[in-house]
Amino acid sequence: MERKGCTVKKKAAIGDWAAGCSAFSWETEDQRHLWGRNFDFNRIADGSNVTYIPRGRDFYTFGTELEDSLDRDTRQTTDYAAVGVGVLLFPSTPVLYEGINEKGLMGGQLYYREFACFPQEKEDGRLPLQPPFAVTYFLTKCATVQEVIERLQEVTLVGQPLLGTVPTIHWTFSDQTGETIIIEPDQDGVHVYRDTGGVMTNSPGYPWHRLNLLNYVHIRDLDYDERKLGGISLNQCFSGSGALGLPGDWSSPSRFVRLSCLKHYAVKGKTEKEGVAYMFRLFQSVAFPYGMVKVTENGVLTEYDREVTPYDYTVYTSVMCAESLRFYWTTYRNSRIRYVDLRTLLSQDSCLQFELNKEEDFLCLTAQGEY
């Protein structure tokens, strides 16, 4: 049944809300729980940086002062501090694209093109929540994925335009239990998927991606031995034959299959440090190389969009740990892993930002070698 008053928007005014992306959760041998994502798009909003939101800060879930649409009845106070990539464009509400909070809850939003559907009006007795504010809301108000599910019953994800658009997004969250949930706003309502494989990309919805894995059950990590075909003996002459047929393109279905297989077979790190390094390597397997995914149309560009290119590419990759509360990231041109430690930020009572540092960073080991 189609939801009454359902609003579906296909173009985003700020590219960050319409970005592609891949995400998955993982763990280490010593039971550190990790979650991360690739942010794939052809631009990023001005002011997008690693952003810290303190506990005890007031914010609003609906409207902005910038657009003279702020609903002051939706004022909330952050119960938990959080850090992730986002913007401080709206003084009334910091916006996070993904992040981790002080209780180890991690998660973010990904593009859900052609499928995301939101009612135009809030339901009686529920808090109206604009989709771009959802990550901020859940990370600063919830300690676990169970609390996210409970809070979801108290809000209405309203299709109210922000800067001229309703972004087509869905969400995923993970915590210290290792459970990863997926939240998808479809025409017949908001669906919460539990006991997932911990992998999420873009459209179609999660049930389709899960069923599509049946097409790849033959994938394995072990090479095939000698084969005989029509009286001809075929011996191995290369490695990797166990994964023959694994899709290698950058479509959402292919990335979902590739990440699912990588997560299943790849060796886990023994410690957080090793696990984070391995996880960044897996994300490279589904990253968009600059020049391979040409943009057919930019959609609506605003004064806040920056670095618009003709191609979608992996603007940045982030990984976080539920136990250490560290937020790690790399960018397309700078693969050095950097991080901020949320525990050391908890004493700060105002929002802070840290530069993504997208410029190249080379380490010279000889006396002369400067560029």
Secondary structure as UniProt FT lines:
FT   TURN            4..5
FT   STRAND          6..7
FT   HELIX           15..18
FT   STRAND          22..27
FT   TURN            29..30
FT   STRAND          33..41
FT   STRAND          44..45
FT   TURN            46..47
FT   STRAND          49..53
FT   TURN            55..56
FT   STRAND          58..60
FT   TURN            65..68
FT   HELIX           72..74
FT   STRAND          75..77
FT   STRAND          82..87
FT   TURN            91..92
FT   STRAND          95..96
FT   STRAND          98..101
FT   TURN            102..103
FT   STRAND          106..111
FT   TURN            113..115
FT   STRAND          118..119
FT   TURN            124..125
FT   STRAND          127..129
FT   HELIX           131..133
FT   HELIX           134..141
FT   HELIX           145..152
FT   TURN            153..154
FT   STRAND          155..157
FT   TURN            163..164
FT   STRAND          169..174
FT   TURN            176..177
FT   STRAND          180..186
FT   TURN            187..188
FT   STRAND          189..193
FT   STRAND          199..200
FT   HELIX           206..212
FT   HELIX           213..216
FT   TURN            217..218
FT   STRAND          227..229
FT   TURN            230..231
FT   STRAND          232..234
FT   HELIX           241..243
FT   TURN            244..245
FT   HELIX           252..265
FT   HELIX           272..284
FT   TURN            285..286
FT   TURN            290..291
FT   TURN            303..304
FT   STRAND          305..306
FT   STRAND          313..321
FT   TURN            322..324
FT   STRAND          326..331
FT   STRAND          338..341
FT   HELIX           342..345
FT   TURN            346..347
FT   STRAND          352..354
//
